[in-house]
Amino acid sequence: MRKNGKREFSVILERDEEGYYVASVPELPGCHTQARSLDRLIARISEAIELCLEAEHRGPAKSQFIGVQRIVV
């Protein structure tokens, strides 16, 4: 979606075994980063999104992120 000419992206936030926070953007394959704090993570993923868009000169996303489902097997 666009607000004021800007695009919105859903970001998945996780924490790995070593305590690092990890962020990834499902709409932009390969767009991910990590950091020790959530504040730093948000800054880094914002920068990563900008770089991914700049590098790929993408138009509107072809898919829409719906959500994450937890499944027990």
N, CA, C and O atoms as a Tripos MOL2 file, in Angstrom:
@<TRIPOS>MOLECULE
protein
  292   291    73     0     0
PROTEIN
NO_CHARGES

@<TRIPOS>ATOM
      1 N           0.8260   -1.1810    0.0000 N.3       1 MET1
      2 CA          0.0000    0.0000    0.0000 C.3       1 MET1
      3 C           0.8670    1.2400    0.0000 C.2       1 MET1
      4 O           2.0180    1.2130    0.4360 O.2       1 MET1
      5 N           0.3060    2.3190   -0.4890 N.am      2 ARG2
      6 CA          1.0400    3.5700   -0.5110 C.3       2 ARG2
      7 C           0.3370    4.6000    0.3480 C.2       2 ARG2
      8 O          -0.8840    4.7420    0.2900 O.2       2 ARG2
      9 N           1.1050    5.3140    1.1410 N.am      3 LYS3
     10 CA          0.6050    6.4280    1.9290 C.3       3 LYS3
     11 C           1.5550    7.5860    1.6670 C.2       3 LYS3
     12 O           2.7610    7.4650    1.8810 O.2       3 LYS3
     13 N           1.0200    8.6930    1.2090 N.am      4 ASN4
     14 CA          1.8580    9.8710    0.9510 C.3       4 ASN4
     15 C           3.0200    9.5420    0.0170 C.2       4 ASN4
     16 O           4.1290   10.0430    0.2020 O.2       4 ASN4
     17 N           2.7670    8.6990   -0.9910 N.am      5 GLY5
     18 CA          3.7970    8.3490   -1.9500 C.3       5 GLY5
     19 C           4.7970    7.3240   -1.4540 C.2       5 GLY5
     20 O           5.7440    6.9990   -2.1700 O.2       5 GLY5
     21 N           4.6170    6.8090   -0.2560 N.am      6 LYS6
     22 CA          5.5340    5.8110    0.2830 C.3       6 LYS6
     23 C           4.8700    4.4500    0.2710 C.2       6 LYS6
     24 O           3.6440    4.3460    0.3270 O.2       6 LYS6
     25 N           5.6830    3.4070    0.1970 N.am      7 ARG7
     26 CA          5.1720    2.0320    0.2110 C.3       7 ARG7
     27 C           5.2750    1.4550    1.6080 C.2       7 ARG7
     28 O           6.1830    1.7920    2.3670 O.2       7 ARG7
     29 N           4.3360    0.5840    1.9390 N.am      8 GLU8
     30 CA          4.3540   -0.1210    3.2100 C.3       8 GLU8
     31 C           4.7440   -1.5660    2.9680 C.2       8 GLU8
     32 O           4.3410   -2.1630    1.9690 O.2       8 GLU8
     33 N           5.5280   -2.1320    3.8800 N.am      9 PHE9
     34 CA          5.9420   -3.5230    3.7890 C.3       9 PHE9
     35 C           5.7130   -4.2080    5.1270 C.2       9 PHE9
     36 O           5.9280   -3.6130    6.1830 O.2       9 PHE9
     37 N           5.2780   -5.4540    5.0760 N.am     10 SER10
     38 CA          5.1970   -6.2730    6.2790 C.3      10 SER10
     39 C           6.5860   -6.8410    6.5380 C.2      10 SER10
     40 O           7.2670   -7.2810    5.6110 O.2      10 SER10
     41 N           7.0000   -6.8300    7.7910 N.am     11 VAL11
     42 CA          8.3300   -7.3070    8.1670 C.3      11 VAL11
     43 C           8.1710   -8.3870    9.2330 C.2      11 VAL11
     44 O           7.4620   -8.1900   10.2200 O.2      11 VAL11
     45 N           8.8210   -9.5130    9.0370 N.am     12 ILE12
     46 CA          8.8190  -10.5900   10.0310 C.3      12 ILE12
     47 C          10.0060  -10.3700   10.9600 C.2      12 ILE12
     48 O          11.1420  -10.2320   10.5080 O.2      12 ILE12
     49 N           9.7330  -10.3380   12.2650 N.am     13 LEU13
     50 CA         10.7680  -10.1350   13.2730 C.3      13 LEU13
     51 C          10.9210  -11.4160   14.0770 C.2      13 LEU13
     52 O           9.9340  -11.9990   14.5260 O.2      13 LEU13
     53 N          12.1680  -11.8520   14.2560 N.am     14 GLU14
     54 CA         12.4680  -13.0610   15.0190 C.3      14 GLU14
     55 C          13.6920  -12.8100   15.8850 C.2      14 GLU14
     56 O          14.4000  -11.8190   15.7040 O.2      14 GLU14
     57 N          13.9360  -13.7140   16.8270 N.am     15 ARG15
     58 CA         15.1780  -13.6660   17.6040 C.3      15 ARG15
     59 C          15.8570  -15.0250   17.4690 C.2      15 ARG15
     60 O          15.2260  -16.0620   17.6730 O.2      15 ARG15
     61 N          17.1530  -15.0180   17.1220 N.am     16 ASP16
     62 CA         17.8620  -16.2850   16.9410 C.3      16 ASP16
     63 C          18.4340  -16.7930   18.2590 C.2      16 ASP16
     64 O          18.2810  -16.1610   19.3040 O.2      16 ASP16
     65 N          19.1020  -17.9600   18.1900 N.am     17 GLU17
     66 CA         19.6320  -18.6070   19.3920 C.3      17 GLU17
     67 C          20.6830  -17.7730   20.1140 C.2      17 GLU17
     68 O          20.8630  -17.9180   21.3230 O.2      17 GLU17
     69 N          21.3660  -16.9160   19.3970 N.am     18 GLU18
     70 CA         22.4270  -16.0920   19.9780 C.3      18 GLU18
     71 C          21.9110  -14.7630   20.5210 C.2      18 GLU18
     72 O          22.6860  -13.9580   21.0390 O.2      18 GLU18
     73 N          20.6000  -14.5300   20.4050 N.am     19 GLY19
     74 CA         20.0180  -13.3010   20.9320 C.3      19 GLY19
     75 C          19.8950  -12.1680   19.9390 C.2      19 GLY19
     76 O          19.4030  -11.0940   20.2860 O.2      19 GLY19
     77 N          20.3360  -12.3850   18.7020 N.am     20 TYR20
     78 CA         20.1950  -11.3470   17.6830 C.3      20 TYR20
     79 C          18.7570  -11.2900   17.1890 C.2      20 TYR20
     80 O          18.0930  -12.3200   17.0700 O.2      20 TYR20
     81 N          18.2820  -10.0910   16.9050 N.am     21 TYR21
     82 CA         16.9850   -9.9220   16.2610 C.3      21 TYR21
     83 C          17.2030   -9.9970   14.7570 C.2      21 TYR21
     84 O          18.1870   -9.4680   14.2380 O.2      21 TYR21
     85 N          16.2880  -10.6510   14.0640 N.am     22 VAL22
     86 CA         16.3960  -10.8460   12.6220 C.3      22 VAL22
     87 C          15.1070  -10.3480   11.9840 C.2      22 VAL22
     88 O          14.0150  -10.6560   12.4610 O.2      22 VAL22
     89 N          15.2310   -9.5830   10.9120 N.am     23 ALA23
     90 CA         14.0670   -9.0620   10.1890 C.3      23 ALA23
     91 C          14.1610   -9.4810    8.7310 C.2      23 ALA23
     92 O          15.2360   -9.4660    8.1320 O.2      23 ALA23
     93 N          13.0060   -9.8600    8.1650 N.am     24 SER24
     94 CA         12.9500  -10.1910    6.7430 C.3      24 SER24
     95 C          11.6480   -9.6450    6.1640 C.2      24 SER24
     96 O          10.6530   -9.4840    6.8700 O.2      24 SER24
     97 N          11.6800   -9.3650    4.8640 N.am     25 VAL25
     98 CA         10.5410   -8.7790    4.1570 C.3      25 VAL25
     99 C          10.0690   -9.7800    3.1060 C.2      25 VAL25
    100 O          10.7200   -9.9370    2.0720 O.2      25 VAL25
    101 N           8.9410  -10.4630    3.3530 N.am     26 PRO26
    102 CA          8.4710  -11.4820    2.4110 C.3      26 PRO26
    103 C           8.2460  -10.9630    0.9920 C.2      26 PRO26
    104 O           8.4320  -11.7070    0.0290 O.2      26 PRO26
    105 N           7.8530   -9.7110    0.8500 N.am     27 GLU27
    106 CA          7.5750   -9.1460   -0.4730 C.3      27 GLU27
    107 C           8.8390   -8.8580   -1.2790 C.2      27 GLU27
    108 O           8.7730   -8.6520   -2.4910 O.2      27 GLU27
    109 N           9.9820   -8.8440   -0.6120 N.am     28 LEU28
    110 CA         11.2520   -8.5540   -1.2720 C.3      28 LEU28
    111 C          12.2210   -9.6990   -0.9910 C.2      28 LEU28
    112 O          12.9820   -9.6260   -0.0260 O.2      28 LEU28
    113 N          12.2130  -10.7400   -1.7970 N.am     29 PRO29
    114 CA         13.0930  -11.8840   -1.5590 C.3      29 PRO29
    115 C          14.5520  -11.4470   -1.3790 C.2      29 PRO29
    116 O          15.0790  -10.6510   -2.1560 O.2      29 PRO29
    117 N          15.1800  -11.9830   -0.3470 N.am     30 GLY30
    118 CA         16.5730  -11.6500   -0.0770 C.3      30 GLY30
    119 C          16.7560  -10.4050    0.7690 C.2      30 GLY30
    120 O          17.8850  -10.0360    1.0920 O.2      30 GLY30
    121 N          15.6630   -9.7530    1.1300 N.am     31 CYS31
    122 CA         15.7520   -8.5230    1.9210 C.3      31 CYS31
    123 C          15.6350   -8.8960    3.4010 C.2      31 CYS31
    124 O          14.5430   -9.1820    3.8920 O.2      31 CYS31
    125 N          16.7740   -8.8890    4.1070 N.am     32 HIS32
    126 CA         16.8000   -9.2360    5.5110 C.3      32 HIS32
    127 C          18.0220   -8.6210    6.1750 C.2      32 HIS32
    128 O          18.9680   -8.2110    5.5020 O.2      32 HIS32
    129 N          17.9930   -8.5610    7.5050 N.am     33 THR33
    130 CA         19.1190   -8.0350    8.2700 C.3      33 THR33
    131 C          19.0100   -8.5250    9.7000 C.2      33 THR33
    132 O          18.0390   -9.1890   10.0630 O.2      33 THR33
    133 N          20.0050   -8.1970   10.5150 N.am     34 GLN34
    134 CA         19.9850   -8.5610   11.9270 C.3      34 GLN34
    135 C          20.6210   -7.4620   12.7590 C.2      34 GLN34
    136 O          21.3710   -6.6350   12.2410 O.2      34 GLN34
    137 N          20.3150   -7.4580   14.0660 N.am     35 ALA35
    138 CA         20.8820   -6.4680   14.9830 C.3      35 ALA35
    139 C          20.7010   -6.9660   16.4120 C.2      35 ALA35
    140 O          19.9210   -7.8830   16.6650 O.2      35 ALA35
    141 N          21.4270   -6.3540   17.3380 N.am     36 ARG36
    142 CA         21.3200   -6.7210   18.7490 C.3      36 ARG36
    143 C          20.1040   -6.1040   19.4300 C.2      36 ARG36
    144 O          19.6060   -6.6590   20.4100 O.2      36 ARG36
    145 N          19.6090   -4.9550   18.9280 N.am     37 SER37
    146 CA         18.4450   -4.2940   19.5390 C.3      37 SER37
    147 C          17.3480   -4.0990   18.5000 C.2      37 SER37
    148 O          17.6150   -4.0350   17.3010 O.2      37 SER37
    149 N          16.1070   -4.0060   18.9800 N.am     38 LEU38
    150 CA         14.9830   -3.7890   18.0610 C.3      38 LEU38
    151 C          15.0710   -2.4300   17.3760 C.2      38 LEU38
    152 O          14.7490   -2.3140   16.1930 O.2      38 LEU38
    153 N          15.5040   -1.4010   18.1040 N.am     39 ASP39
    154 CA         15.6280   -0.0720   17.4910 C.3      39 ASP39
    155 C          16.6110   -0.1000   16.3230 C.2      39 ASP39
    156 O          16.3350    0.4410   15.2530 O.2      39 ASP39
    157 N          17.7460   -0.7310   16.5400 N.am     40 ARG40
    158 CA         18.7630   -0.8300   15.4780 C.3      40 ARG40
    159 C          18.2560   -1.7030   14.3370 C.2      40 ARG40
    160 O          18.5450   -1.4330   13.1710 O.2      40 ARG40
    161 N          17.4990   -2.7530   14.6670 N.am     41 LEU41
    162 CA         16.9480   -3.6360   13.6490 C.3      41 LEU41
    163 C          16.0000   -2.8820   12.7220 C.2      41 LEU41
    164 O          16.0640   -3.0480   11.5040 O.2      41 LEU41
    165 N          15.1260   -2.0570   13.2850 N.am     42 ILE42
    166 CA         14.1730   -1.2890   12.4700 C.3      42 ILE42
    167 C          14.9230   -0.3290   11.5500 C.2      42 ILE42
    168 O          14.5630   -0.1850   10.3810 O.2      42 ILE42
    169 N          15.9470    0.3200   12.0590 N.am     43 ALA43
    170 CA         16.7390    1.2150   11.2210 C.3      43 ALA43
    171 C          17.4110    0.4460   10.0910 C.2      43 ALA43
    172 O          17.4250    0.9020    8.9480 O.2      43 ALA43
    173 N          17.9650   -0.7150   10.4080 N.am     44 ARG44
    174 CA         18.6650   -1.5120    9.3940 C.3      44 ARG44
    175 C          17.7130   -2.0860    8.3450 C.2      44 ARG44
    176 O          18.0500   -2.1030    7.1610 O.2      44 ARG44
    177 N          16.5230   -2.5590    8.7560 N.am     45 ILE45
    178 CA         15.6240   -3.1400    7.7630 C.3      45 ILE45
    179 C          15.0430   -2.0410    6.8780 C.2      45 ILE45
    180 O          14.7720   -2.2830    5.7020 O.2      45 ILE45
    181 N          14.8510   -0.8600    7.4080 N.am     46 SER46
    182 CA         14.3940    0.2660    6.5800 C.3      46 SER46
    183 C          15.4260    0.5660    5.4990 C.2      46 SER46
    184 O          15.0780    0.7740    4.3370 O.2      46 SER46
    185 N          16.6810    0.5870    5.8880 N.am     47 GLU47
    186 CA         17.7640    0.8210    4.9270 C.3      47 GLU47
    187 C          17.8420   -0.3180    3.9150 C.2      47 GLU47
    188 O          18.0400   -0.0760    2.7240 O.2      47 GLU47
    189 N          17.6890   -1.5520    4.3790 N.am     48 ALA48
    190 CA         17.7390   -2.7050    3.4760 C.3      48 ALA48
    191 C          16.6090   -2.6490    2.4500 C.2      48 ALA48
    192 O          16.8200   -2.9590    1.2780 O.2      48 ALA48
    193 N          15.4210   -2.2570    2.8830 N.am     49 ILE49
    194 CA         14.2870   -2.1310    1.9550 C.3      49 ILE49
    195 C          14.5980   -1.0930    0.8850 C.2      49 ILE49
    196 O          14.3850   -1.3360   -0.3030 O.2      49 ILE49
    197 N          15.1000    0.0560    1.3040 N.am     50 GLU50
    198 CA         15.4470    1.1040    0.3390 C.3      50 GLU50
    199 C          16.4760    0.6030   -0.6690 C.2      50 GLU50
    200 O          16.3500    0.8600   -1.8660 O.2      50 GLU50
    201 N          17.4920   -0.1070   -0.1910 N.am     51 LEU51
    202 CA         18.5280   -0.6210   -1.0810 C.3      51 LEU51
    203 C          17.9800   -1.6750   -2.0360 C.2      51 LEU51
    204 O          18.3400   -1.6940   -3.2130 O.2      51 LEU51
    205 N          17.1130   -2.5510   -1.5360 N.am     52 CYS52
    206 CA         16.5110   -3.5750   -2.4080 C.3      52 CYS52
    207 C          15.6700   -2.9290   -3.5010 C.2      52 CYS52
    208 O          15.7320   -3.3440   -4.6580 O.2      52 CYS52
    209 N          14.8970   -1.9310   -3.1490 N.am     53 LEU53
    210 CA         14.0540   -1.2550   -4.1340 C.3      53 LEU53
    211 C          14.9040   -0.5080   -5.1560 C.2      53 LEU53
    212 O          14.6150   -0.5260   -6.3520 O.2      53 LEU53
    213 N          15.9470    0.1430   -4.6730 N.am     54 GLU54
    214 CA         16.8440    0.8800   -5.5620 C.3      54 GLU54
    215 C          17.5570   -0.0610   -6.5310 C.2      54 GLU54
    216 O          17.6790    0.2340   -7.7200 O.2      54 GLU54
    217 N          18.0220   -1.1850   -6.0160 N.am     55 ALA55
    218 CA         18.7720   -2.1380   -6.8420 C.3      55 ALA55
    219 C          17.8930   -2.8140   -7.8840 C.2      55 ALA55
    220 O          18.3560   -3.1150   -8.9850 O.2      55 ALA55
    221 N          16.6550   -3.0510   -7.5530 N.am     56 GLU56
    222 CA         15.7810   -3.7930   -8.4520 C.3      56 GLU56
    223 C          14.8240   -2.9160   -9.2460 C.2      56 GLU56
    224 O          14.1670   -3.3990  -10.1690 O.2      56 GLU56
    225 N          14.7340   -1.6410   -8.9040 N.am     57 HIS57
    226 CA         13.8010   -0.7290   -9.5950 C.3      57 HIS57
    227 C          12.4290   -1.3670   -9.7030 C.2      57 HIS57
    228 O          11.8390   -1.4240  -10.7820 O.2      57 HIS57
    229 N          11.9290   -1.8450   -8.5730 N.am     58 ARG58
    230 CA         10.6660   -2.5720   -8.5510 C.3      58 ARG58
    231 C           9.4730   -1.6280   -8.6560 C.2      58 ARG58
    232 O           9.5090   -0.4900   -8.1880 O.2      58 ARG58
    233 N           8.4230   -2.1350   -9.2830 N.am     59 GLY59
    234 CA          7.1360   -1.4640   -9.2790 C.3      59 GLY59
    235 C           6.3530   -1.9590   -8.0750 C.2      59 GLY59
    236 O           6.9400   -2.4720   -7.1230 O.2      59 GLY59
    237 N           5.0370   -1.8100   -8.1050 N.am     60 PRO60
    238 CA          4.2230   -2.3120   -7.0000 C.3      60 PRO60
    239 C           4.4200   -3.8150   -6.8000 C.2      60 PRO60
    240 O           4.5940   -4.5600   -7.7640 O.2      60 PRO60
    241 N           4.3910   -4.2440   -5.5600 N.am     61 ALA61
    242 CA          4.5790   -5.6610   -5.2520 C.3      61 ALA61
    243 C           3.5140   -6.5080   -5.9360 C.2      61 ALA61
    244 O           2.3430   -6.1310   -5.9820 O.2      61 ALA61
    245 N           3.9280   -7.6520   -6.4660 N.am     62 LYS62
    246 CA          3.0050   -8.5390   -7.1590 C.3      62 LYS62
    247 C           2.2660   -9.4410   -6.1910 C.2      62 LYS62
    248 O           1.2210   -9.9910   -6.5370 O.2      62 LYS62
    249 N           2.7890   -9.6050   -4.9820 N.am     63 SER63
    250 CA          2.1110  -10.4250   -3.9910 C.3      63 SER63
    251 C           1.8530   -9.5800   -2.7500 C.2      63 SER63
    252 O           2.4900   -8.5500   -2.5320 O.2      63 SER63
    253 N           0.9210  -10.0360   -1.9620 N.am     64 GLN64
    254 CA          0.5780   -9.3330   -0.7360 C.3      64 GLN64
    255 C           0.8050  -10.2590    0.4490 C.2      64 GLN64
    256 O           0.2970  -11.3800    0.4660 O.2      64 GLN64
    257 N           1.5590   -9.8050    1.4330 N.am     65 PHE65
    258 CA          1.8080  -10.5940    2.6280 C.3      65 PHE65
    259 C           0.5080  -10.7050    3.4100 C.2      65 PHE65
    260 O          -0.1410   -9.6960    3.6860 O.2      65 PHE65
    261 N           0.1260  -11.9230    3.7680 N.am     66 ILE66
    262 CA         -1.1150  -12.1670    4.4890 C.3      66 ILE66
    263 C          -0.8620  -12.3880    5.9810 C.2      66 ILE66
    264 O          -1.5960  -11.8550    6.8140 O.2      66 ILE66
    265 N           0.1460  -13.1490    6.3240 N.am     67 GLY67
    266 CA          0.4210  -13.3950    7.7240 C.3      67 GLY67
    267 C           1.3120  -14.6060    7.9080 C.2      67 GLY67
    268 O           1.7880  -15.2050    6.9440 O.2      67 GLY67
    269 N           1.5230  -14.9470    9.1520 N.am     68 VAL68
    270 CA          2.3240  -16.1060    9.5030 C.3      68 VAL68
    271 C           1.4250  -17.0400   10.2990 C.2      68 VAL68
    272 O           0.7330  -16.6060   11.2200 O.2      68 VAL68
    273 N           1.4330  -18.2960    9.9530 N.am     69 GLN69
    274 CA          0.6090  -19.2920   10.6380 C.3      69 GLN69
    275 C           1.5110  -20.2920   11.3320 C.2      69 GLN69
    276 O           2.4360  -20.8250   10.7190 O.2      69 GLN69
    277 N           1.2560  -20.5480   12.5840 N.am     70 ARG70
    278 CA          2.0110  -21.5470   13.3260 C.3      70 ARG70
    279 C           1.2770  -22.8720   13.2120 C.2      70 ARG70
    280 O           0.0760  -22.9450   13.4730 O.2      70 ARG70
    281 N           2.0040  -23.9360   12.8170 N.am     71 ILE71
    282 CA          1.4080  -25.2530   12.6130 C.3      71 ILE71
    283 C           2.1660  -26.2600   13.4550 C.2      71 ILE71
    284 O           3.3970  -26.2850   13.4560 O.2      71 ILE71
    285 N           1.4310  -27.0810   14.1610 N.am     72 VAL72
    286 CA          2.0270  -28.1250   15.0020 C.3      72 VAL72
    287 C           1.8610  -29.4560   14.2880 C.2      72 VAL72
    288 O           0.7550  -29.7950   13.8660 O.2      72 VAL72
    289 N           2.9460  -30.2220   14.1450 N.am     73 VAL73
    290 CA          2.8710  -31.5370   13.5020 C.3      73 VAL73
    291 C           3.4820  -32.5850   14.3970 C.2      73 VAL73
    292 O           3.5170  -33.7610   14.0350 O.2      73 VAL73
@<TRIPOS>BOND
     1     1     2 1
     2     2     3 1
     3     3     4 2
     4     3     5 am
     5     5     6 1
     6     6     7 1
     7     7     8 2
     8     7     9 am
     9     9    10 1
    10    10    11 1
    11    11    12 2
    12    11    13 am
    13    13    14 1
    14    14    15 1
    15    15    16 2
    16    15    17 am
    17    17    18 1
    18    18    19 1
    19    19    20 2
    20    19    21 am
    21    21    22 1
    22    22    23 1
    23    23    24 2
    24    23    25 am
    25    25    26 1
    26    26    27 1
    27    27    28 2
    28    27    29 am
    29    29    30 1
    30    30    31 1
    31    31    32 2
    32    31    33 am
    33    33    34 1
    34    34    35 1
    35    35    36 2
    36    35    37 am
    37    37    38 1
    38    38    39 1
    39    39    40 2
    40    39    41 am
    41    41    42 1
    42    42    43 1
    43    43    44 2
    44    43    45 am
    45    45    46 1
    46    46    47 1
    47    47    48 2
    48    47    49 am
    49    49    50 1
    50    50    51 1
    51    51    52 2
    52    51    53 am
    53    53    54 1
    54    54    55 1
    55    55    56 2
    56    55    57 am
    57    57    58 1
    58    58    59 1
    59    59    60 2
    60    59    61 am
    61    61    62 1
    62    62    63 1
    63    63    64 2
    64    63    65 am
    65    65    66 1
    66    66    67 1
    67    67    68 2
    68    67    69 am
    69    69    70 1
    70    70    71 1
    71    71    72 2
    72    71    73 am
    73    73    74 1
    74    74    75 1
    75    75    76 2
    76    75    77 am
    77    77    78 1
    78    78    79 1
    79    79    80 2
    80    79    81 am
    81    81    82 1
    82    82    83 1
    83    83    84 2
    84    83    85 am
    85    85    86 1
    86    86    87 1
    87    87    88 2
    88    87    89 am
    89    89    90 1
    90    90    91 1
    91    91    92 2
    92    91    93 am
    93    93    94 1
    94    94    95 1
    95    95    96 2
    96    95    97 am
    97    97    98 1
    98    98    99 1
    99    99   100 2
   100    99   101 am
   101   101   102 1
   102   102   103 1
   103   103   104 2
   104   103   105 am
   105   105   106 1
   106   106   107 1
   107   107   108 2
   108   107   109 am
   109   109   110 1
   110   110   111 1
   111   111   112 2
   112   111   113 am
   113   113   114 1
   114   114   115 1
   115   115   116 2
   116   115   117 am
   117   117   118 1
   118   118   119 1
   119   119   120 2
   120   119   121 am
   121   121   122 1
   122   122   123 1
   123   123   124 2
   124   123   125 am
   125   125   126 1
   126   126   127 1
   127   127   128 2
   128   127   129 am
   129   129   130 1
   130   130   131 1
   131   131   132 2
   132   131   133 am
   133   133   134 1
   134   134   135 1
   135   135   136 2
   136   135   137 am
   137   137   138 1
   138   138   139 1
   139   139   140 2
   140   139   141 am
   141   141   142 1
   142   142   143 1
   143   143   144 2
   144   143   145 am
   145   145   146 1
   146   146   147 1
   147   147   148 2
   148   147   149 am
   149   149   150 1
   150   150   151 1
   151   151   152 2
   152   151   153 am
   153   153   154 1
   154   154   155 1
   155   155   156 2
   156   155   157 am
   157   157   158 1
   158   158   159 1
   159   159   160 2
   160   159   161 am
   161   161   162 1
   162   162   163 1
   163   163   164 2
   164   163   165 am
   165   165   166 1
   166   166   167 1
   167   167   168 2
   168   167   169 am
   169   169   170 1
   170   170   171 1
   171   171   172 2
   172   171   173 am
   173   173   174 1
   174   174   175 1
   175   175   176 2
   176   175   177 am
   177   177   178 1
   178   178   179 1
   179   179   180 2
   180   179   181 am
   181   181   182 1
   182   182   183 1
   183   183   184 2
   184   183   185 am
   185   185   186 1
   186   186   187 1
   187   187   188 2
   188   187   189 am
   189   189   190 1
   190   190   191 1
   191   191   192 2
   192   191   193 am
   193   193   194 1
   194   194   195 1
   195   195   196 2
   196   195   197 am
   197   197   198 1
   198   198   199 1
   199   199   200 2
   200   199   201 am
   201   201   202 1
   202   202   203 1
   203   203   204 2
   204   203   205 am
   205   205   206 1
   206   206   207 1
   207   207   208 2
   208   207   209 am
   209   209   210 1
   210   210   211 1
   211   211   212 2
   212   211   213 am
   213   213   214 1
   214   214   215 1
   215   215   216 2
   216   215   217 am
   217   217   218 1
   218   218   219 1
   219   219   220 2
   220   219   221 am
   221   221   222 1
   222   222   223 1
   223   223   224 2
   224   223   225 am
   225   225   226 1
   226   226   227 1
   227   227   228 2
   228   227   229 am
   229   229   230 1
   230   230   231 1
   231   231   232 2
   232   231   233 am
   233   233   234 1
   234   234   235 1
   235   235   236 2
   236   235   237 am
   237   237   238 1
   238   238   239 1
   239   239   240 2
   240   239   241 am
   241   241   242 1
   242   242   243 1
   243   243   244 2
   244   243   245 am
   245   245   246 1
   246   246   247 1
   247   247   248 2
   248   247   249 am
   249   249   250 1
   250   250   251 1
   251   251   252 2
   252   251   253 am
   253   253   254 1
   254   254   255 1
   255   255   256 2
   256   255   257 am
   257   257   258 1
   258   258   259 1
   259   259   260 2
   260   259   261 am
   261   261   262 1
   262   262   263 1
   263   263   264 2
   264   263   265 am
   265   265   266 1
   266   266   267 1
   267   267   268 2
   268   267   269 am
   269   269   270 1
   270   270   271 1
   271   271   272 2
   272   271   273 am
   273   273   274 1
   274   274   275 1
   275   275   276 2
   276   275   277 am
   277   277   278 1
   278   278   279 1
   279   279   280 2
   280   279   281 am
   281   281   282 1
   282   282   283 1
   283   283   284 2
   284   283   285 am
   285   285   286 1
   286   286   287 1
   287   287   288 2
   288   287   289 am
   289   289   290 1
   290   290   291 1
   291   291   292 2
@<TRIPOS>SUBSTRUCTURE
     1 MET1         2 RESIDUE 1 A MET
     2 ARG2         6 RESIDUE 1 A ARG
     3 LYS3        10 RESIDUE 1 A LYS
     4 ASN4        14 RESIDUE 1 A ASN
     5 GLY5        18 RESIDUE 1 A GLY
     6 LYS6        22 RESIDUE 1 A LYS
     7 ARG7        26 RESIDUE 1 A ARG
     8 GLU8        30 RESIDUE 1 A GLU
     9 PHE9        34 RESIDUE 1 A PHE
    10 SER10       38 RESIDUE 1 A SER
    11 VAL11       42 RESIDUE 1 A VAL
    12 ILE12       46 RESIDUE 1 A ILE
    13 LEU13       50 RESIDUE 1 A LEU
    14 GLU14       54 RESIDUE 1 A GLU
    15 ARG15       58 RESIDUE 1 A ARG
    16 ASP16       62 RESIDUE 1 A ASP
    17 GLU17       66 RESIDUE 1 A GLU
    18 GLU18       70 RESIDUE 1 A GLU
    19 GLY19       74 RESIDUE 1 A GLY
    20 TYR20       78 RESIDUE 1 A TYR
    21 TYR21       82 RESIDUE 1 A TYR
    22 VAL22       86 RESIDUE 1 A VAL
    23 ALA23       90 RESIDUE 1 A ALA
    24 SER24       94 RESIDUE 1 A SER
    25 VAL25       98 RESIDUE 1 A VAL
    26 PRO26      102 RESIDUE 1 A PRO
    27 GLU27      106 RESIDUE 1 A GLU
    28 LEU28      110 RESIDUE 1 A LEU
    29 PRO29      114 RESIDUE 1 A PRO
    30 GLY30      118 RESIDUE 1 A GLY
    31 CYS31      122 RESIDUE 1 A CYS
    32 HIS32      126 RESIDUE 1 A HIS
    33 THR33      130 RESIDUE 1 A THR
    34 GLN34      134 RESIDUE 1 A GLN
    35 ALA35      138 RESIDUE 1 A ALA
    36 ARG36      142 RESIDUE 1 A ARG
    37 SER37      146 RESIDUE 1 A SER
    38 LEU38      150 RESIDUE 1 A LEU
    39 ASP39      154 RESIDUE 1 A ASP
    40 ARG40      158 RESIDUE 1 A ARG
    41 LEU41      162 RESIDUE 1 A LEU
    42 ILE42      166 RESIDUE 1 A ILE
    43 ALA43      170 RESIDUE 1 A ALA
    44 ARG44      174 RESIDUE 1 A ARG
    45 ILE45      178 RESIDUE 1 A ILE
    46 SER46      182 RESIDUE 1 A SER
    47 GLU47      186 RESIDUE 1 A GLU
    48 ALA48      190 RESIDUE 1 A ALA
    49 ILE49      194 RESIDUE 1 A ILE
    50 GLU50      198 RESIDUE 1 A GLU
    51 LEU51      202 RESIDUE 1 A LEU
    52 CYS52      206 RESIDUE 1 A CYS
    53 LEU53      210 RESIDUE 1 A LEU
    54 GLU54      214 RESIDUE 1 A GLU
    55 ALA55      218 RESIDUE 1 A ALA
    56 GLU56      222 RESIDUE 1 A GLU
    57 HIS57      226 RESIDUE 1 A HIS
    58 ARG58      230 RESIDUE 1 A ARG
    59 GLY59      234 RESIDUE 1 A GLY
    60 PRO60      238 RESIDUE 1 A PRO
    61 ALA61      242 RESIDUE 1 A ALA
    62 LYS62      246 RESIDUE 1 A LYS
    63 SER63      250 RESIDUE 1 A SER
    64 GLN64      254 RESIDUE 1 A GLN
    65 PHE65      258 RESIDUE 1 A PHE
    66 ILE66      262 RESIDUE 1 A ILE
    67 GLY67      266 RESIDUE 1 A GLY
    68 VAL68      270 RESIDUE 1 A VAL
    69 GLN69      274 RESIDUE 1 A GLN
    70 ARG70      278 RESIDUE 1 A ARG
    71 ILE71      282 RESIDUE 1 A ILE
    72 VAL72      286 RESIDUE 1 A VAL
    73 VAL73      290 RESIDUE 1 A VAL
